[in-house]
Amino acid sequence: MLGTMEELPKDYRNSLASAGVTPLWPMMRKALPYGAPEPVSAPGFWTYESLRPLLMQAGELTPVEKAERRVLVMSDPGRGPGAMQATASIYLGLQLLLPGETAPNHIHTPSAARIIVEGEGGYTVVDGEKLPMDEGDIILTPGGEWHEHGHEGTEPVVWLDALDLPIIFYLEGSYSREGKDQSPRNRPDASQVEYLASGLAPVREKDVVSRPYPMVRYPWVRTEAALLELAKYSDNGVAELDYVNPETGAPALPTLGFTAMYLPGGQTLAPPLRSCSSAIHVVKGRGRTTVNGETFDWGPKDTISVPVFAEVTHETSEDAFLIRVHDRPIQETLRYYEERKR
C-alpha cells in the first residue's frame, strides 16, 4: 500500500507546495494503474434520427457566416456536456452545409477526416483539388493543408467530422489561420485519376517526391465493392479494409486510422480488447452493439464511441457496412498499441 498525502505532516505538505513540487507516491497508481488504463471516457451513442432535426434547426438559427463551421459536437458521456471530444483522442461533430453556402478557406494544425452522411452537390477543396462529396466517402483534410467547403446542390449536405483535436490541443499546438479562396485545378481528384486502381501509382521522375497525402478522397462506392469481394473468401463472411496512403501503405493520417467493415446479417462479432479508442459510424444496415455492458440498437448514419480496452460485441440483423475511426496509428508510433484476447 502506497502512502497517502494525508499521512504526510501538514507543514511538510505546505513546504512541498511552496517549492512547486509534488510527491509521486500518493498519485502513482492514478497515473500508472496496474494492468490496464482506467479511462474517463464512457461509451457514447448518437442516433442520426435525433440529431438531424437539431442540425437543421441550427441551419435556420445561425447563418454559416456567423458560425464559419456549423457543427454539433458529440461530447463524451464520461466527460459530460460541453466536452470537445468523443474519446480521449477523437473529436466528432456533425457539420451542415446548405445549398449555396460556402465555408471559408482555412488551415489548422489538427488533422481531420469527413465521412459524408447525407446529400449531394457538396464539395471540399484541399490544396487546389476539388473533391465531390458522395455518401460514405471519406475526405481527408490533414493538418497543414488548406481546405474549404461549398455546396452546388439543392438539398442539405451533412458530414461527420473526425479530428485528432484533443491530442493537438493537449500538446498546446492547436490553432488555425484563414486564407483567400482557392482556385480548384481543372481536373478530377486523384482518386479518379492517379489512384484509380489499387496497387498502381504514377511513375515519378528521379528525385520527384510525391505529396505527403497524395490521395485525400476515398470513394465509398469502391470501398463497398472491395469489401463485398473480400467477404466472398472470408471464413465467416466478415471483411475489413484499412484506408491507407496509396504511395506508402501507411495509415491515411499519422494520428487517426480508418477501417471499413462489412458484417453480414445474422453475424455476431466479438473483436479483441484494443488499447485504442474508436468511433464507429454506420454507413448502411442495422444491428446491435454492446460496449462494456451498454447495448445500442443502431441503424444507418448512427455513431458509437468506444473507450480503450472496451469489451465490444456486434450483432447484425441485416447486412451492415461500418467505418471505424481509431487512434491506432499514433499508438503504434509511440509503440504501445496492444490487443488482448477476451
N, C-alpha and C positions, 0 to 999 in steps of 0.2 A: 504494500500500500504506500503510495507516494504521499509525501507531506502536503498539507494544505496551507493556504495563505493565513488562515485563522490561527494556525499553530505557531506562526511567527510573531514575535513581540511587536506591539503597535509602533514603538519608536523605531524599530528596525525597518518596518514597512514604510514608515514615513521617510526614513533616510534613503531607502531604495527609490521612492517616488521622486524625492528631491534630486537624486543623482541621475534620473531619467533611465533607470534600468528596472527590469522585472525578473524575478526568479523563474526559471523554466519549469522546475519540477512540479509546481502545483497545476500547471497547464499542459504538462507533457502529453497526457492521454487525450486531451481535447484536440491537440494539434496532430498527434500521431496515435490514433486509436489502434488497438491490436486487431490484426486480421483483415480488416476491410474499412473503407471510409464510412463516416456517419453523415450522409448527405442532409442538407437542409431542404433540397428540392423534393417536392412531392409529385406523384403522378397528376397530370393535368389532362382535361378533355374539353374540347371546344367543338360544338356542332355548328356546321355552316348554316343550318336552318335557323339557329338562334342568333348568330352573329350577322347574317346578311342584312336583316332589316335595320339593325343598328348602324351598319356601314352605309346603307343607302340614306338613312336619316342624316348621317354625318355629311353626306354629299349635299343635302338640302340646307343644312345649318351652316356649313363652313365652306366658302369658295376655296378652290385649290390655291388661289393666290395668297390667301391668308394662312393656309396650312403648309404650303410647299409640298409636303408629302402627307396625304390624308390617310392615316393609318390607325387601326385599332390594335394595340399591343396585347399579346397574350401573356398574362402575368402568372408566374409560377405560384401554385397554391401554397407551397411551403413558405414562400416569402410574403405572400399576401398581395392585395390590390395595389397597383402602382408599381410593382416590380417590373423593371425593364429587361426581363429575361424570363424564358420559359424553363430553362435549366441553368446550372451554374455557368455554362459556356455558350448557350444558344439563345439568341433573341428571335422571337417570332412575332409577326404582325401581318394583319390583312390590310392590303392597300387598295384603294379605289381610285379609278380614273374614269371620268365621264366623257361622253363624246365631245370632241373639240378641245378638250383640256390638254395642257402640257404640264409636265413637272420639270423645272428648270435644270440646266446642266450644272452638275457639281461633282466634286471629288472628295473622298474621305478615306481615312486610314482603315476602318473596319472593312472586311470583305463581306460581300452579300451574294445571295442567290435568290432568284424569283421563280417560284413554282406557279405557273399560270392556272388559275382556278376557274375562271368564268369569262366568257365574252370573246369577241373577235374585233379586229381592227386596231388593237393596241400594238405599240412597238416600243422598244428601247434602243437607244443609240449608245454604243460603247466604243469609245475611241474611234469614232467615224464609221463604225459598222452598224447598219440599221438591221435590227433583229425583230422579225414579226413575232407576235405572241399568240400561240395556239394552246388550247387547254392541255395541261400535263407537261408542257415544255419546261425545261429548266434554263434560265438565262443567268449567267454569272456577271456580276459587277465587282471584280476583285478590288481590293484596297489599292488606291493609287491610280485607278482607271477612271477617266471622265465618263459620265453617263447622264442621260436624260430620258424622259418618257414622253410619249404622245399617243393620241387616240384619233384614228381616222374612221372609226366605225360608227354604229348607230345605237348600240346598247352598252351598258356599263361593262367595264373590264375590271376584274379583281385578280390579284395575285397574292401569294403567301411569301412574305419576306423572311428569309433566314439569314442571320448575320452572326459573326463572331464578336459582336459589340461588347458583350460582358468581359471577354478576355482583353480586348484593346483598352476598354475603359478602366479595368483593374490595373493595367500597366500605365495608366495616365497618359495614354497615347492617342486618345480619341479626339479627332477634330475634322472639320470639313472646310472646303472653300468653294465658292461659286465661280462660274466662268461663262463665257459667251456661248450661245447656242452653236452646236456642231453642224458641220456640213457633211451629211452622210455620203459615203462613196457610192457611186452609181453602179452597184453590182450586188448580187445576193451575198448573204453572210457565209462565213467559212464552212458552216455545217452543210451547206448546199453546194459547195464548190470544192474546196481543198480536202475536206474530210467526209466526203460523201459515202465512202466505203471503209469499213473497219480494216485495220491492218495496212492501209495505204496512206502515205503522206507525201506532200510535194517534194520533188528533188530540189535541193538548195545548192547554190554555188559554195565553194570552199570559203570558210570564214564568215558566211552569212548565217546568223543565228536567228532562230525562229522567236517569235514573241513569247513572253513568259506564259501567256494564256492564249494559245493560238486559236482555240475554239471556245466561244462563250455562249453558244446556244446549242442545247441538246434536244432535238425534236422528239416529242413523245411518240409520234407515230412509228418512228424507227425503234425506239426503246421497247414499245409494246410488242412489235413484231419479233424482236430479238428474244424477248422473254418467252414468248409462246414457242418459238423454235427450240430454245434451250430446254423448256419444260418437257418436250416430247421425249427427251433422252434422260430425264431425271427419274430416279427410283420412286420418288413419291409425288412427282408432278410439280414440285415446287421449283421455282427458278429465281435466282438473284443475280443482279449485274451491278457492278460499281461504275460510276461515272468517273472517267479518267482523262488526263491530258493526252490527246491523241499522238503527240510527238514523243512523250517520255514515259507514258504509262503511270505517272504519278497521280495522286488524288487531284480532283478538279481544282480544289483550293488547298492551300497549305495547312489550314486550321480546321476546316469542315469537310466531311465526306458525305457523299450522296449515293444511296443504294436503291435501285429499283427492284421491287419484289412482285412475283406472281404467286398467288396462293389459290389453287383450285377449290371450288366449292366442296364443302364437307371435309375439309382438311383441318387437322389440328397440328400446330407447330409450336414447339417449346424451345426457343433458342437458348444458347448458353448464357450464363451470367456474364455480362460485359462490363469492363471498367469505364467504358464511355457512356455518356448520356446521349439521348436520342429524341428526335421528334418524328412521328410517323404521320404522313399525310395520305389520305385515301383519295386516289385518283378515280377508281371505279370499284364497285362491288359492295358487299355488306358482310358483316361478321361481328365478332365479339372479341375483345382483347382484355385480359386480366393482367394488371400491373401491381405487384405487391399486394394482392388480395382485393384490389379495387377493379370492378368489371365495368367496361364501357361497350355499349352496343353502338356500332358505328356504321355509317353509310357514306356515299360519295361526298367528297370535299371536306370531311371532318378531319380533325387533327388531335393527336395524342402526344403527350410528353412523357418521357421515361427517364427516371433518375439512374445514377450509376449503380451497377451491380443489382439491378432490379430483376425480380422473377417475372418473366413475361410469357404469356400463352396466347396464341392467336387461334380462333376457331372461325371458319368461314361458312356462311350459309349460301353463298354463291361465289363464282369466280371473282377474285379480287386482285387489283393492282394497287400497290402502295409505293410510296417513296419515303425512305428513311434518311433523315438528316442526322449526322452524328459527329462527335469530336474525336473520332479515332485518329485522324491524321496528326493532330497536334500531340496526342498521347504517344503515338509511335515515334514522332520526332523527339519527344522527351524520354522515350524508351521505357514507358511504364504501362503501355496497353496490355490488357490481360483478359482472358476468357476462362471461366470456370464451369465445369460440368455441374449439372443440377442433381 
